[in-house]
């Protein structure tokens, strides 16, 4: 008779609660560590992105500062021409100074508007870049600059309307188009050479008080807009300098970059 070997089955009893607690703690630590690692990674990426965006903002601020200086120079040049034109009106001998009316009247018809940089600031507004900025001082400085830009652009829109009224109003009724074409050279870069002084024999198309008063009133209005815009551009330039200083100091950028 054959003998069958005996098979011994080892019975496993229920796990102790400490074993379950250990497994739970290991799982909890793994999940928690993963969370912190992912959170650290996201923060690192966002801080890097913040530095990249703020460097672009700094570059735009410096470019705007240069544009502001150029715009101020143009506005001061235009203001001097308007002063000369209004001085003719103050002297009341308007028709006797027809060549000067042609000359200065054409000089002041061009607009010189400040055009701000839009790249980095548009990214801050539309691309969710503002949420990256933790520093309250930086955020407030950027908002202050944005307000200064919006204020200037609103003023320039009103100024543009006034310039169009000047171009399409009494100017057309006062200056002879054939003379204007002969003395105007818009393709010349140097401002003082874009308009020639016409010969002394030129005459105005109209000499009635209503047309002359309308003409000089429009010049006076343009002068007022130019003065206000000049003040706003000056303030914007100062704001750009202060915001650039805050960004440079906060993010450790080189002030001479």
C-alpha positions in Angstrom: 0.0 0.0 0.0 1.4 3.3 -1.1 1.8 6.1 1.4 0.9 9.6 0.6 3.0 12.4 2.1 1.2 14.7 4.4 0.7 18.3 3.1 0.9 20.8 5.9 -1.1 24.1 5.4 0.1 27.0 7.4 -2.9 29.1 8.5 -2.4 32.9 8.5 -4.2 34.8 11.2 -5.7 38.3 10.8 -3.2 41.2 10.5 -2.5 43.1 13.5 -3.9 46.7 13.5 -0.4 48.0 13.7 0.4 46.5 10.3 -2.5 48.3 8.7 -1.5 51.5 10.4 2.0 51.1 9.0 0.7 50.6 5.5 -1.5 53.6 5.8 1.3 55.8 7.1 3.6 54.7 4.3 0.8 55.5 1.7 0.1 58.8 3.4 3.7 59.8 3.4 4.1 58.9 -0.2 1.1 60.9 -1.3 2.1 63.8 0.9 5.7 63.8 -0.4 4.4 63.7 -3.9 2.1 66.6 -3.3 4.9 68.7 -1.8 7.3 67.8 -4.7 4.7 68.7 -7.3 3.8 71.9 -5.4 7.5 72.9 -5.2 8.0 72.1 -8.9 5.0 74.3 -9.8 6.2 77.1 -7.6 9.7 76.9 -9.1 8.2 77.1 -12.6 6.0 80.0 -11.7 8.8 81.9 -10.1 10.9 81.4 -13.2 8.1 82.6 -15.4 7.5 85.6 -13.1 11.2 86.6 -13.5 11.0 86.2 -17.3 7.8 88.3 -17.5 9.1 91.0 -15.1 12.3 91.3 -17.2 10.2 91.8 -20.2 8.2 94.4 -18.3 11.4 96.2 -17.4 12.5 96.2 -21.0 9.2 97.7 -22.1 9.4 100.3 -19.3 12.8 101.4 -20.5 11.6 101.5 -24.1 8.6 103.6 -23.1 11.0 105.9 -21.2 12.9 106.6 -24.4 9.7 107.1 -26.4 8.5 109.5 -23.7 11.7 111.6 -24.1 11.3 111.6 -27.9 7.6 112.6 -27.6 8.4 115.4 -25.2 10.9 116.8 -27.6 8.4 116.8 -30.4 5.7 118.3 -28.3 7.9 121.1 -27.1 8.9 121.8 -30.7 5.3 121.9 -31.7 4.4 124.1 -28.7 7.0 126.7 -29.9 5.4 126.8 -33.4 1.9 127.2 -31.9 3.2 130.1 -29.7 4.5 131.8 -32.8 1.3 131.3 -34.6 -0.8 132.6 -31.7 1.5 135.6 -31.4 0.3 136.7 -34.9 -3.2 136.6 -33.7 -2.3 138.7 -30.7 -0.8 141.3 -32.9 -4.0 141.6 -34.9 -2.2 142.1 -38.2 -3.1 138.7 -39.4 -3.4 139.2 -43.2 -0.1 141.1 -43.3 1.6 138.0 -41.9 0.1 135.5 -44.4 3.5 133.8 -45.1 3.9 133.1 -41.4 0.3 131.8 -41.1 1.0 129.4 -43.9 4.3 128.3 -42.4 3.3 127.8 -38.8 -0.2 126.7 -39.8 1.3 123.7 -41.6 3.9 123.1 -39.0 1.4 122.5 -36.2 -1.0 120.3 -38.2 0.9 117.1 -37.6 0.3 115.0 -34.5 3.0 113.5 -32.3 1.4 110.8 -30.2 3.0 108.6 -27.6 2.7 104.9 -28.4 3.4 102.7 -25.4 4.8 99.2 -25.5 2.1 96.5 -25.3 3.9 93.1 -25.3 4.7 92.4 -21.6 1.8 94.4 -20.2 -0.7 92.7 -22.4 0.7 89.4 -21.2 0.2 90.5 -17.6 -3.4 91.5 -18.2 -4.6 88.9 -20.7 -2.3 86.0 -20.0 -2.8 85.7 -16.3 0.6 87.2 -15.5 -0.7 89.4 -12.7 -1.4 86.3 -10.5 2.3 85.5 -10.6 3.2 88.7 -8.8 3.3 88.1 -5.0 5.0 91.4 -4.1 2.4 94.0 -3.3 4.7 96.9 -4.0 5.5 95.6 -7.5 1.8 95.0 -8.3 0.8 98.4 -7.1 3.6 100.0 -9.1 2.5 98.2 -12.3 -1.1 99.2 -11.8 0.0 102.8 -11.3 1.9 102.8 -14.5 -1.1 101.2 -16.3 -3.3 104.0 -15.0 -0.8 106.6 -16.3 -0.7 105.1 -19.7 -4.5 104.8 -19.9 -4.9 108.4 -18.8 -2.5 109.6 -21.5 -4.1 107.5 -24.3 -7.5 109.0 -23.4 -6.1 112.5 -23.6 -4.5 111.8 -26.9 -7.8 110.5 -28.3 -9.3 113.9 -27.5 -6.3 115.6 -28.9 -6.6 113.6 -32.1 -10.2 114.8 -32.5 -9.1 118.4 -32.1 -6.3 118.0 -34.6 -8.8 116.6 -37.1 -11.2 119.5 -36.5 -8.3 121.9 -37.2 -7.3 120.1 -40.4 -10.8 119.9 -41.7 -12.1 123.2 -40.4 -10.9 126.8 -40.9 -7.5 125.7 -42.1 -9.1 124.5 -45.4 -10.9 127.8 -45.8 -7.9 129.9 -44.9 -4.9 128.4 -46.8 -4.6 128.0 -50.6 -4.1 124.3 -51.4 -1.7 125.1 -54.3 0.6 127.1 -51.9 0.3 124.3 -49.3 1.4 121.7 -51.7 4.3 123.8 -52.9 5.8 124.5 -49.4 5.1 121.1 -47.7 7.6 118.2 -47.8 6.4 115.4 -45.6 9.0 113.0 -46.8 11.8 115.0 -45.2 12.9 113.7 -41.8 14.1 116.9 -40.2 11.0 118.7 -38.8 12.1 122.3 -39.5 12.6 121.5 -43.2 9.2 119.9 -43.8 7.6 123.3 -44.5 9.2 126.1 -46.5 8.3 129.7 -45.8 6.3 130.9 -48.8 7.0 134.1 -50.7 5.8 137.4 -49.2 3.1 137.8 -51.9 1.0 134.8 -50.8 -2.5 135.7 -49.6 -5.0 134.0 -47.3 -8.2 132.7 -48.9 -10.3 134.4 -46.3 -9.9 137.4 -44.2 -13.2 137.7 -42.4 -13.1 137.8 -38.6 -15.3 134.7 -38.2 -12.9 132.5 -40.2 -9.8 133.9 -38.6 -11.2 133.6 -35.1 -12.3 130.0 -35.7 -8.8 129.2 -37.0 -6.9 130.7 -34.1 -9.4 129.2 -31.6 -8.7 125.8 -33.0 -4.9 126.5 -32.7 -5.5 127.6 -29.1 -7.4 124.4 -28.3 -4.6 122.3 -29.8 -2.1 124.2 -27.6 -4.2 123.4 -24.5 -4.3 119.7 -25.4 -0.6 119.7 -26.2 0.2 121.2 -22.8 -1.9 118.7 -20.9 -0.4 115.8 -22.9 3.1 117.1 -22.2 2.3 117.1 -18.5 1.0 113.6 -18.7 3.9 112.3 -20.7 6.3 113.9 -18.2 4.5 112.2 -15.4 4.4 108.9 -17.2 8.2 109.1 -17.7 8.7 109.6 -14.0 6.3 106.7 -13.2 8.2 104.5 -15.6 11.5 105.3 -13.8 10.0 104.5 -10.3 8.4 101.3 -11.5 11.6 100.2 -13.1 13.5 100.9 -9.9 11.0 98.8 -7.9 11.3 95.9 -10.3 15.0 96.1 -10.5 15.4 96.1 -6.7 12.8 93.4 -6.0 14.0 90.9 -8.6 17.7 91.6 -8.3 18.1 92.7 -11.9 21.1 94.7 -13.1 20.1 98.4 -13.2 22.4 98.8 -16.3 21.0 95.9 -18.3 
